[in-house]
Amino acid sequence: LVKAIERYYGEIKSGLYLDGISTGLSSNSVMNMINLYSYDIDFQRDIRIGDKFEVIVEVFYDPEGIRIRDGNILLSSITTRGKTITMYLHEYKNSFEYFNKEGNSIKKSLLRTPVNGARISSRYGMRRHPVLGYSKMHKGIDFAAPTGTPIFAAGSGKITHRGRRGAYGNYLRIKHNSQYSTAYAHISRFNRKFKRGSRVKQGDVIAYVGSTGRSTGPHLHFEVLKNGIHINPSKVKASSGIRLK
């Protein structure tokens, strides 16, 4: 195959996926781009009409000039709300990582959203409980999504709970370090690959969205705990990993 380096760019008119495809990007490259920004951008809520994007990507052609597949994204840039976030592919210790212009790895300690294609149906804070009918503290964020939608580990760590837990229904908790844990509730089923005590990596599919326990419909109830105390998941400032000198 013959490798070419190609640049694609455009403006958001309906959504990054459709507008990316319309520029000639493959669906695989658009999804890779979305995954690159999963730590910094919530694509259901942060992207606005008029935002701009740019991608430089490897594209492979056969000898007849027919496009066979896309390779690595070499550069990706999104401008949203007046702020431009650019990612660069860089070789680091015999592997490839993505870094921002400050030289920080894009990988953060916790993902912003542990499920793709979901909308926030309930935020952290006091609310009138949809089942109980009275005001009660909502200690997490609810992401509405169809039953069976994959749930990702928000960060790397060890599974400390996996099973039924009262009103939570099917429940899973991951301990990430000495301070932080994340919890996932109303799960329809768990990934059989992981048990209590298993170690998971950030982005692993750990379970699937459901409506078990005290729930009015399929959604993921997502919690973040710091030193055992519930905190607002949307306020967590995740730290980045590798920093280049």
Accessible surface in RSA format (square Angstrom, percent):
REM  Atomic radii and reference values for relative SASA: ProtOr
REM  Chains: A
REM  Algorithm: Lee & Richards
REM  Probe-radius: 1.40
REM  Slices: 20
REM RES _ NUM      All-atoms   Total-Side   Main-Chain    Non-polar    All polar
REM                ABS   REL    ABS   REL    ABS   REL    ABS   REL    ABS   REL
RES LEU A   1   119.03  66.3  48.67  34.8  70.36 176.9  49.85  35.0  69.18 186.2
RES VAL A   2    92.65  61.0  89.47  81.0   3.18   7.7  92.65  80.5   0.00   0.0
RES LYS A   3   111.87  54.6  84.40  51.8  27.47  65.4  40.59  36.5  71.27  75.9
RES ALA A   4    31.88  29.3  26.04  40.2   5.85  13.3  31.88  44.9   0.00   0.0
RES ILE A   5    95.60  54.4  65.64  48.9  29.96  72.2  65.64  47.3  29.96  81.3
RES GLU A   6    42.01  24.1  37.39  28.3   4.62  11.0  24.81  48.0  17.20  14.0
RES ARG A   7   131.49  55.2 105.70  53.9  25.79  61.4  39.58  54.1  91.91  55.7
RES TYR A   8    26.04  12.2  22.92  13.0   3.13   8.1  21.57  16.2   4.47   5.5
RES TYR A   9   134.56  62.8 122.17  69.5  12.39  32.2  74.41  55.9  60.15  74.2
RES GLY A  10    21.68  26.7   0.00   N/A  21.68  26.7  18.88  51.8   2.80   6.3
RES GLU A  11    73.72  42.3  65.60  49.6   8.12  19.3  13.31  25.7  60.41  49.3
RES ILE A  12     4.76   2.7   4.72   3.5   0.04   0.1   4.72   3.4   0.04   0.1
RES LYS A  13   150.60  73.5 135.77  83.3  14.83  35.3  78.89  71.0  71.71  76.4
RES SER A  14    80.68  68.2  41.47  55.3  39.21  90.3  42.58  90.7  38.10  53.4
RES GLY A  15    22.48  27.7   0.00   N/A  22.48  27.7  22.48  61.7   0.00   0.0
RES LEU A  16     9.62   5.4   4.43   3.2   5.19  13.0   4.43   3.1   5.19  14.0
RES TYR A  17    91.07  42.5  88.64  50.4   2.42   6.3  63.51  47.7  27.56  34.0
RES LEU A  18   115.12  64.1 109.99  78.7   5.13  12.9 110.13  77.3   4.99  13.4
RES ASP A  19    14.11   9.9  13.75  13.7   0.36   0.9   2.69   6.3  11.42  11.4
RES GLY A  20     0.58   0.7   0.00   N/A   0.58   0.7   0.58   1.6   0.00   0.0
RES ILE A  21    64.39  36.6  57.29  42.7   7.10  17.1  57.29  41.3   7.10  19.3
RES SER A  22    92.62  78.3  50.69  67.7  41.93  96.6  49.32 105.0  43.30  60.7
RES THR A  23    43.92  31.2  14.89  15.1  29.03  69.2  24.60  33.0  19.32  29.2
RES GLY A  24    35.93  44.3   0.00   N/A  35.93  44.3  29.07  79.8   6.86  15.4
RES LEU A  25     5.47   3.0   0.59   0.4   4.89  12.3   0.59   0.4   4.89  13.1
RES SER A  26    34.26  29.0  25.60  34.2   8.67  20.0  34.04  72.5   0.22   0.3
RES SER A  27    52.73  44.6  48.80  65.1   3.92   9.0  15.19  32.3  37.54  52.6
RES ASN A  28    87.25  60.2  82.22  79.5   5.03  12.1  29.78  71.7  57.47  55.5
RES SER A  29     0.73   0.6   0.40   0.5   0.33   0.8   0.07   0.2   0.65   0.9
RES VAL A  30     0.53   0.3   0.53   0.5   0.00   0.0   0.53   0.5   0.00   0.0
RES MET A  31    75.23  39.0  75.23  49.8   0.00   0.0  65.37  55.6   9.86  13.1
RES ASN A  32    56.73  39.1  54.21  52.4   2.52   6.1  12.77  30.7  43.95  42.5
RES MET A  33     0.75   0.4   0.75   0.5   0.00   0.0   0.05   0.0   0.70   0.9
RES ILE A  34    27.70  15.8  27.70  20.6   0.00   0.0  27.70  19.9   0.00   0.0
RES ASN A  35    78.26  54.0  72.76  70.3   5.50  13.3  24.92  60.0  53.34  51.6
RES LEU A  36    18.10  10.1  16.59  11.9   1.51   3.8  18.06  12.7   0.04   0.1
RES TYR A  37     0.00   0.0   0.00   0.0   0.00   0.0   0.00   0.0   0.00   0.0
RES SER A  38    26.62  22.5  24.32  32.5   2.30   5.3  20.89  44.5   5.73   8.0
RES TYR A  39    32.74  15.3  23.02  13.1   9.72  25.3   6.39   4.8  26.35  32.5
RES ASP A  40    45.13  31.6  28.08  27.9  17.06  40.3   7.71  18.1  37.43  37.3
RES ILE A  41     4.97   2.8   2.79   2.1   2.18   5.2   2.79   2.0   2.18   5.9
RES ASP A  42     6.37   4.5   5.63   5.6   0.74   1.7   1.30   3.0   5.07   5.1
RES PHE A  43    40.03  20.0  20.60  12.8  19.43  50.6  20.60  12.5  19.43  55.6
RES GLN A  44    85.76  48.0  50.26  36.7  35.50  84.5  26.63  56.7  59.14  44.9
RES ARG A  45    48.33  20.3  42.00  21.4   6.33  15.1  42.69  58.3   5.64   3.4
RES ASP A  46    27.34  19.2  27.34  27.2   0.00   0.0   7.72  18.2  19.62  19.6
RES ILE A  47    26.49  15.1   9.81   7.3  16.67  40.2   9.81   7.1  16.67  45.2
RES ARG A  48   114.17  47.9 110.72  56.4   3.45   8.2  52.86  72.2  61.31  37.2
RES ILE A  49   140.46  79.9 114.28  85.1  26.19  63.1 114.28  82.3  26.19  71.1
RES GLY A  50    30.45  37.5   0.00   N/A  30.45  37.5  20.12  55.2  10.32  23.1
RES ASP A  51    13.93   9.8  11.04  11.0   2.89   6.8   2.83   6.7  11.10  11.1
RES LYS A  52   114.44  55.8 113.45  69.6   0.99   2.4  83.37  75.0  31.07  33.1
RES PHE A  53     6.31   3.2   0.89   0.6   5.42  14.1   3.65   2.2   2.66   7.6
RES GLU A  54    47.02  27.0  46.99  35.5   0.04   0.1   7.26  14.0  39.76  32.5
RES VAL A  55     0.31   0.2   0.31   0.3   0.00   0.0   0.31   0.3   0.00   0.0
RES ILE A  56    44.26  25.2  44.26  33.0   0.00   0.0  44.26  31.9   0.00   0.0
RES VAL A  57     0.00   0.0   0.00   0.0   0.00   0.0   0.00   0.0   0.00   0.0
RES GLU A  58    20.77  11.9  20.77  15.7   0.00   0.0   0.04   0.1  20.73  16.9
RES VAL A  59     0.00   0.0   0.00   0.0   0.00   0.0   0.00   0.0   0.00   0.0
RES PHE A  60    32.71  16.4  32.71  20.3   0.00   0.0  32.71  19.8   0.00   0.0
RES TYR A  61    51.12  23.9  51.12  29.1   0.00   0.0  35.80  26.9  15.32  18.9
RES ASP A  62    26.10  18.3  23.67  23.6   2.44   5.8   9.78  23.0  16.32  16.3
RES PRO A  63   116.11  84.6  79.77  72.7  36.33 132.1  85.28  70.4  30.82 191.6
RES GLU A  64   137.38  78.9 102.04  77.2  35.34  84.1  58.81 113.8  78.56  64.1
RES GLY A  65    50.74  62.6   0.00   N/A  50.74  62.6  28.38  77.9  22.37  50.1
RES ILE A  66   107.14  61.0 103.26  76.9   3.88   9.3 107.14  77.2   0.00   0.0
RES ARG A  67    80.07  33.6  58.28  29.7  21.79  51.9  39.71  54.3  40.36  24.5
RES ILE A  68    88.34  50.3  59.52  44.3  28.82  69.5  61.78  44.5  26.56  72.1
RES ARG A  69   126.37  53.1 117.31  59.8   9.06  21.6  57.95  79.2  68.41  41.5
RES ASP A  70    13.48   9.4   0.69   0.7  12.79  30.2   0.30   0.7  13.18  13.1
RES GLY A  71    16.32  20.1   0.00   N/A  16.32  20.1  11.74  32.2   4.58  10.2
RES ASN A  72    72.01  49.7  67.19  64.9   4.82  11.6   4.88  11.7  67.13  64.9
RES ILE A  73     3.59   2.0   1.63   1.2   1.96   4.7   1.63   1.2   1.96   5.3
RES LEU A  74    52.84  29.4  47.05  33.7   5.79  14.6  47.05  33.0   5.79  15.6
RES LEU A  75    35.52  19.8  35.50  25.4   0.01   0.0  35.52  24.9   0.00   0.0
RES SER A  76     0.14   0.1   0.04   0.1   0.10   0.2   0.04   0.1   0.10   0.1
RES SER A  77    13.50  11.4  13.09  17.5   0.41   0.9   3.36   7.2  10.13  14.2
RES ILE A  78     2.52   1.4   2.33   1.7   0.20   0.5   2.52   1.8   0.00   0.0
RES THR A  79    42.68  30.4  42.08  42.7   0.59   1.4  28.76  38.6  13.91  21.0
RES THR A  80    11.49   8.2  10.40  10.5   1.09   2.6  10.66  14.3   0.83   1.3
RES ARG A  81   155.88  65.4 113.65  57.9  42.22 100.5  70.88  96.9  85.00  51.5
RES GLY A  82    78.58  96.9   0.00   N/A  78.58  96.9  37.05 101.7  41.54  93.0
RES LYS A  83   135.62  66.2 131.50  80.7   4.13   9.8  82.27  74.0  53.36  56.8
RES THR A  84    70.82  50.4  50.58  51.3  20.24  48.2  33.52  45.0  37.31  56.4
RES ILE A  85    26.30  15.0  23.27  17.3   3.03   7.3  26.30  18.9   0.00   0.0
RES THR A  86    23.14  16.5  17.74  18.0   5.39  12.9   6.05   8.1  17.09  25.8
RES MET A  87     2.36   1.2   2.30   1.5   0.06   0.1   2.30   2.0   0.06   0.1
RES TYR A  88    86.52  40.4  86.52  49.2   0.00   0.0  58.25  43.8  28.26  34.8
RES LEU A  89    34.92  19.4  11.75   8.4  23.16  58.2  11.75   8.3  23.16  62.3
RES HIS A  90    86.49  47.3  82.60  57.4   3.89  10.0  50.21  51.8  36.28  42.2
RES GLU A  91   100.51  57.7  86.02  65.1  14.48  34.5  23.04  44.6  77.46  63.2
RES TYR A  92    57.58  26.9  54.68  31.1   2.91   7.6  35.58  26.7  22.00  27.1
RES LYS A  93   166.24  81.1 132.20  81.1  34.05  81.1  92.48  83.2  73.77  78.6
RES ASN A  94   146.63 101.1 113.33 109.5  33.29  80.2  28.42  68.4 118.21 114.3
RES SER A  95    52.44  44.3  47.88  63.9   4.56  10.5  41.26  87.9  11.18  15.7
RES PHE A  96   126.75  63.4 100.93  62.5  25.82  67.2 100.93  61.2  25.82  73.9
RES GLU A  97    29.43  16.9  27.51  20.8   1.92   4.6   2.46   4.8  26.97  22.0
RES TYR A  98    40.87  19.1  38.35  21.8   2.52   6.6  29.56  22.2  11.32  13.9
RES PHE A  99     4.26   2.1   4.26   2.6   0.00   0.0   4.26   2.6   0.00   0.0
RES ASN A 100    36.94  25.5  33.19  32.1   3.75   9.0   8.86  21.3  28.08  27.1
RES LYS A 101   156.21  76.2 121.10  74.3  35.11  83.6  71.64  64.5  84.58  90.1
RES GLU A 102    95.29  54.7  74.23  56.2  21.06  50.1  50.64  98.0  44.64  36.5
RES GLY A 103    11.82  14.6   0.00   N/A  11.82  14.6  11.72  32.2   0.10   0.2
RES ASN A 104    27.72  19.1  27.72  26.8   0.00   0.0   1.91   4.6  25.81  24.9
RES SER A 105     2.20   1.9   1.88   2.5   0.32   0.7   0.00   0.0   2.20   3.1
RES ILE A 106     9.87   5.6   9.07   6.8   0.80   1.9   9.87   7.1   0.00   0.0
RES LYS A 107   112.35  54.8 110.87  68.0   1.48   3.5  63.91  57.5  48.45  51.6
RES LYS A 108    43.01  21.0  35.03  21.5   7.98  19.0  29.39  26.5  13.62  14.5
RES SER A 109    51.30  43.4  34.13  45.6  17.17  39.5  39.55  84.2  11.75  16.5
RES LEU A 110    15.16   8.4  11.13   8.0   4.03  10.1  11.13   7.8   4.03  10.9
RES LEU A 111    17.46   9.7  11.61   8.3   5.85  14.7  11.61   8.2   5.85  15.7
RES ARG A 112   101.74  42.7  83.75  42.7  17.99  42.8  32.43  44.3  69.31  42.0
RES THR A 113    19.71  14.0  15.47  15.7   4.24  10.1   3.07   4.1  16.64  25.2
RES PRO A 114     0.00   0.0   0.00   0.0   0.00   0.0   0.00   0.0   0.00   0.0
RES VAL A 115     1.51   1.0   0.00   0.0   1.51   3.6   0.00   0.0   1.51   4.1
RES ASN A 116    71.58  49.4  63.15  61.0   8.43  20.3  28.60  68.8  42.97  41.5
RES GLY A 117    59.56  73.5   0.00   N/A  59.56  73.5  28.77  78.9  30.80  69.0
RES ALA A 118     1.62   1.5   0.63   1.0   0.98   2.2   1.32   1.9   0.29   0.8
RES ARG A 119   151.90  63.8 150.42  76.7   1.48   3.5  63.09  86.2  88.81  53.8
RES ILE A 120    34.36  19.6  13.84  10.3  20.53  49.5  13.84  10.0  20.53  55.7
RES SER A 121    55.21  46.7  21.59  28.8  33.62  77.4  20.89  44.5  34.32  48.1
RES SER A 122    19.29  16.3  11.68  15.6   7.61  17.5  14.27  30.4   5.01   7.0
RES ARG A 123   144.80  60.8 134.56  68.6  10.24  24.4  58.82  80.4  85.98  52.1
RES TYR A 124    57.63  26.9  36.58  20.8  21.04  54.8  20.90  15.7  36.72  45.3
RES GLY A 125    16.95  20.9   0.00   N/A  16.95  20.9  16.95  46.5   0.00   0.0
RES MET A 126   130.86  67.8  99.52  65.9  31.35  74.6  87.52  74.4  43.35  57.4
RES ARG A 127    60.80  25.5  49.55  25.3  11.24  26.8  36.21  49.5  24.59  14.9
RES ARG A 128   173.60  72.9 155.12  79.1  18.48  44.0  59.59  81.4 114.01  69.1
RES HIS A 129    19.77  10.8  18.22  12.7   1.55   4.0   5.60   5.8  14.17  16.5
RES PRO A 130    82.03  59.8  43.01  39.2  39.02 141.8  54.59  45.1  27.44 170.6
RES VAL A 131    73.21  48.2  43.49  39.4  29.72  71.6  47.30  41.1  25.91  70.3
RES LEU A 132    59.60  33.2  33.52  24.0  26.08  65.5  37.15  26.1  22.45  60.4
RES GLY A 133    29.70  36.6   0.00   N/A  29.70  36.6  21.57  59.2   8.13  18.2
RES TYR A 134   119.70  55.9 117.98  67.1   1.72   4.5  91.75  68.9  27.96  34.5
RES SER A 135    74.76  63.2  55.45  74.0  19.31  44.5  23.70  50.5  51.05  71.5
RES LYS A 136    85.06  41.5  81.76  50.2   3.30   7.9  42.07  37.9  42.99  45.8
RES MET A 137    70.76  36.6  61.38  40.6   9.37  22.3  52.75  44.8  18.01  23.9
RES HIS A 138     9.14   5.0   6.77   4.7   2.38   6.1   8.54   8.8   0.60   0.7
RES LYS A 139    94.49  46.1  91.96  56.4   2.54   6.0  40.52  36.5  53.97  57.5
RES GLY A 140     0.00   0.0   0.00   N/A   0.00   0.0   0.00   0.0   0.00   0.0
RES ILE A 141     8.20   4.7   8.20   6.1   0.00   0.0   8.20   5.9   0.00   0.0
RES ASP A 142     8.23   5.8   8.23   8.2   0.00   0.0   0.11   0.3   8.12   8.1
RES PHE A 143     3.04   1.5   3.04   1.9   0.00   0.0   3.04   1.8   0.00   0.0
RES ALA A 144    19.54  18.0  15.09  23.3   4.45  10.1  15.43  21.7   4.11  10.9
RES ALA A 145     8.70   8.0   0.00   0.0   8.70  19.8   6.85   9.6   1.85   4.9
RES PRO A 146    97.47  71.0  89.95  82.0   7.51  27.3  96.87  80.0   0.60   3.7
RES THR A 147    89.74  63.8  64.26  65.1  25.48  60.7  51.12  68.7  38.62  58.4
RES GLY A 148    31.54  38.9   0.00   N/A  31.54  38.9  19.34  53.1  12.20  27.3
RES THR A 149    23.14  16.5  18.11  18.4   5.04  12.0  16.10  21.6   7.04  10.6
RES PRO A 150    54.07  39.4  53.99  49.2   0.08   0.3  53.99  44.6   0.08   0.5
RES ILE A 151     0.25   0.1   0.25   0.2   0.00   0.0   0.25   0.2   0.00   0.0
RES PHE A 152    41.64  20.8  41.64  25.8   0.00   0.0  41.64  25.2   0.00   0.0
RES ALA A 153     0.00   0.0   0.00   0.0   0.00   0.0   0.00   0.0   0.00   0.0
RES ALA A 154     0.00   0.0   0.00   0.0   0.00   0.0   0.00   0.0   0.00   0.0
RES GLY A 155     0.17   0.2   0.00   N/A   0.17   0.2   0.17   0.5   0.00   0.0
RES SER A 156    61.29  51.8  50.63  67.6  10.66  24.5  35.40  75.4  25.89  36.3
RES GLY A 157     1.51   1.9   0.00   N/A   1.51   1.9   0.78   2.1   0.73   1.6
RES LYS A 158    95.36  46.5  95.30  58.5   0.07   0.2  38.16  34.4  57.20  60.9
RES ILE A 159     0.66   0.4   0.00   0.0   0.66   1.6   0.00   0.0   0.66   1.8
RES THR A 160    34.52  24.5  29.76  30.2   4.76  11.3  32.35  43.5   2.17   3.3
RES HIS A 161    67.57  36.9  65.52  45.5   2.06   5.3  44.53  45.9  23.04  26.8
RES ARG A 162    67.07  28.2  39.67  20.2  27.39  65.2   1.25   1.7  65.82  39.9
RES GLY A 163    27.04  33.3   0.00   N/A  27.04  33.3  24.40  67.0   2.64   5.9
RES ARG A 164   161.77  67.9 129.87  66.2  31.89  75.9  65.85  90.0  95.92  58.1
RES ARG A 165    98.48  41.3  92.84  47.3   5.64  13.4  33.01  45.1  65.48  39.7
RES GLY A 166    66.32  81.8   0.00   N/A  66.32  81.8  46.05 126.4  20.27  45.4
RES ALA A 167    43.81  40.3  26.87  41.5  16.94  38.5  33.22  46.8  10.59  28.0
RES TYR A 168    58.42  27.3  57.69  32.8   0.73   1.9  41.25  31.0  17.17  21.2
RES GLY A 169     0.00   0.0   0.00   N/A   0.00   0.0   0.00   0.0   0.00   0.0
RES ASN A 170    20.82  14.4  20.82  20.1   0.00   0.0   0.00   0.0  20.82  20.1
RES TYR A 171     2.96   1.4   2.96   1.7   0.00   0.0   1.96   1.5   1.01   1.2
RES LEU A 172     0.42   0.2   0.42   0.3   0.00   0.0   0.42   0.3   0.00   0.0
RES ARG A 173    44.80  18.8  44.80  22.8   0.00   0.0   2.54   3.5  42.26  25.6
RES ILE A 174     0.00   0.0   0.00   0.0   0.00   0.0   0.00   0.0   0.00   0.0
RES LYS A 175    97.65  47.6  93.66  57.5   3.99   9.5  64.93  58.4  32.72  34.9
RES HIS A 176    30.53  16.7   8.47   5.9  22.06  56.4   9.04   9.3  21.49  25.0
RES ASN A 177    75.90  52.3  62.51  60.4  13.38  32.2  40.44  97.3  35.45  34.3
RES SER A 178   101.57  85.8  74.03  98.8  27.54  63.4  50.85 108.3  50.71  71.0
RES GLN A 179    80.26  44.9  74.78  54.7   5.49  13.1  17.86  38.0  62.41  47.3
RES TYR A 180    44.47  20.8  44.47  25.3   0.00   0.0  24.62  18.5  19.85  24.5
RES SER A 181    16.66  14.1  16.66  22.2   0.00   0.0   2.81   6.0  13.85  19.4
RES THR A 182     0.00   0.0   0.00   0.0   0.00   0.0   0.00   0.0   0.00   0.0
RES ALA A 183     1.03   0.9   0.80   1.2   0.22   0.5   1.03   1.4   0.00   0.0
RES TYR A 184     0.07   0.0   0.00   0.0   0.07   0.2   0.03   0.0   0.04   0.0
RES ALA A 185     1.45   1.3   0.55   0.9   0.90   2.0   0.55   0.8   0.90   2.4
RES HIS A 186    14.66   8.0  14.66  10.2   0.00   0.0   2.34   2.4  12.32  14.3
RES ILE A 187     0.28   0.2   0.00   0.0   0.28   0.7   0.28   0.2   0.00   0.0
RES SER A 188    37.85  32.0  17.72  23.6  20.14  46.4  17.80  37.9  20.05  28.1
RES ARG A 189   139.31  58.5 136.12  69.4   3.19   7.6  56.55  77.3  82.76  50.2
RES PHE A 190    29.44  14.7  21.53  13.3   7.92  20.6  21.53  13.1   7.92  22.7
RES ASN A 191    30.95  21.3  28.37  27.4   2.58   6.2   2.42   5.8  28.53  27.6
RES ARG A 192   204.28  85.8 194.52  99.2   9.77  23.3  65.55  89.6 138.73  84.1
RES LYS A 193   158.31  77.2 125.78  77.2  32.52  77.4  85.58  77.0  72.72  77.5
RES PHE A 194    14.58   7.3  14.57   9.0   0.01   0.0  14.57   8.8   0.01   0.0
RES LYS A 195   110.15  53.7 110.14  67.6   0.01   0.0  80.01  72.0  30.14  32.1
RES ARG A 196   175.65  73.8 151.55  77.3  24.10  57.4  43.24  59.1 132.41  80.3
RES GLY A 197    35.03  43.2   0.00   N/A  35.03  43.2  19.74  54.2  15.29  34.2
RES SER A 198    29.07  24.6  18.76  25.0  10.30  23.7  15.31  32.6  13.76  19.3
RES ARG A 199   170.02  71.4 148.44  75.7  21.58  51.4  71.18  97.3  98.84  59.9
RES VAL A 200     5.06   3.3   0.00   0.0   5.06  12.2   1.31   1.1   3.76  10.2
RES LYS A 201   154.05  75.2 154.05  94.5   0.00   0.0  96.71  87.0  57.35  61.1
RES GLN A 202    39.64  22.2  17.47  12.8  22.16  52.8  10.99  23.4  28.65  21.7
RES GLY A 203    35.66  44.0   0.00   N/A  35.66  44.0  21.10  57.9  14.55  32.6
RES ASP A 204    40.64  28.5  35.83  35.7   4.81  11.4   6.14  14.5  34.49  34.4
RES VAL A 205    44.11  29.0  38.51  34.9   5.60  13.5  38.51  33.5   5.60  15.2
RES ILE A 206     0.49   0.3   0.00   0.0   0.49   1.2   0.00   0.0   0.49   1.3
RES ALA A 207     0.00   0.0   0.00   0.0   0.00   0.0   0.00   0.0   0.00   0.0
RES TYR A 208    39.51  18.4  39.51  22.5   0.00   0.0  10.36   7.8  29.15  35.9
RES VAL A 209     0.68   0.4   0.00   0.0   0.68   1.6   0.68   0.6   0.00   0.0
RES GLY A 210     0.61   0.8   0.00   N/A   0.61   0.8   0.55   1.5   0.07   0.1
RES SER A 211    47.40  40.1  26.15  34.9  21.25  48.9  21.54  45.9  25.86  36.2
RES THR A 212    33.60  23.9  27.38  27.8   6.21  14.8  33.60  45.1   0.00   0.0
RES GLY A 213    34.03  42.0   0.00   N/A  34.03  42.0  10.08  27.7  23.95  53.6
RES ARG A 214    97.45  40.9  80.17  40.9  17.28  41.1  18.39  25.1  79.06  47.9
RES SER A 215    26.55  22.4   0.00   0.0  26.55  61.2   2.53   5.4  24.02  33.7
RES THR A 216   101.02  71.9  58.98  59.8  42.04 100.2  42.73  57.4  58.30  88.1
RES GLY A 217    22.20  27.4   0.00   N/A  22.20  27.4  21.77  59.7   0.43   1.0
RES PRO A 218    57.68  42.0  51.90  47.3   5.78  21.0  51.90  42.9   5.78  35.9
RES HIS A 219    21.99  12.0  21.76  15.1   0.24   0.6  13.84  14.3   8.15   9.5
RES LEU A 220     0.23   0.1   0.00   0.0   0.23   0.6   0.23   0.2   0.00   0.0
RES HIS A 221    13.61   7.4  13.61   9.5   0.00   0.0   8.15   8.4   5.46   6.4
RES PHE A 222     4.48   2.2   4.48   2.8   0.00   0.0   4.48   2.7   0.00   0.0
RES GLU A 223     1.82   1.0   1.82   1.4   0.00   0.0   0.32   0.6   1.50   1.2
RES VAL A 224     2.36   1.5   2.36   2.1   0.00   0.0   2.36   2.0   0.00   0.0
RES LEU A 225     4.73   2.6   4.50   3.2   0.23   0.6   4.50   3.2   0.23   0.6
RES LYS A 226    75.70  36.9  72.96  44.8   2.74   6.5  22.49  20.2  53.22  56.7
RES ASN A 227    94.81  65.4  65.76  63.5  29.05  69.9  33.41  80.4  61.40  59.3
RES GLY A 228    59.04  72.8   0.00   N/A  59.04  72.8  29.72  81.6  29.32  65.7
RES ILE A 229   121.31  69.0 118.49  88.3   2.83   6.8 121.31  87.4   0.00   0.0
RES HIS A 230    41.07  22.4  31.78  22.1   9.29  23.8  24.39  25.1  16.68  19.4
RES ILE A 231    47.05  26.8  44.52  33.2   2.53   6.1  47.05  33.9   0.00   0.0
RES ASN A 232    33.58  23.2  29.52  28.5   4.07   9.8   8.59  20.7  25.00  24.2
RES PRO A 233    16.56  12.1   3.01   2.7  13.55  49.3   3.09   2.6  13.47  83.7
RES SER A 234    62.06  52.4  32.89  43.9  29.18  67.2  27.44  58.4  34.62  48.5
RES LYS A 235   153.63  75.0 132.69  81.4  20.95  49.9  80.75  72.7  72.88  77.6
RES VAL A 236    30.69  20.2   7.48   6.8  23.20  55.9  12.76  11.1  17.93  48.6
RES LYS A 237   195.73  95.5 166.40 102.1  29.33  69.8 113.79 102.4  81.94  87.3
RES ALA A 238    31.46  28.9  10.26  15.8  21.20  48.2  10.72  15.1  20.74  54.9
RES SER A 239    77.11  65.2  66.07  88.2  11.04  25.4  49.40 105.2  27.71  38.8
RES SER A 240    42.37  35.8  20.14  26.9  22.22  51.2   3.73   7.9  38.63  54.1
RES GLY A 241    55.61  68.6   0.00   N/A  55.61  68.6  36.45 100.0  19.16  42.9
RES ILE A 242    50.66  28.8  43.19  32.2   7.47  18.0  50.03  36.0   0.63   1.7
RES ARG A 243   163.99  68.9 140.06  71.4  23.94  57.0  47.59  65.0 116.41  70.6
RES LEU A 244    49.21  27.4  38.04  27.2  11.17  28.1  40.20  28.2   9.02  24.3
RES LYS A 245   253.71 123.8 177.67 109.0  76.04 181.0 156.96 141.3  96.75 103.1
END  Absolute sums over single chains surface
CHAIN  1 A    13146.9      10221.1       2925.9       7055.6       6091.3
END  Absolute sums over all chains
TOTAL         13146.9      10221.1       2925.9       7055.6       6091.3
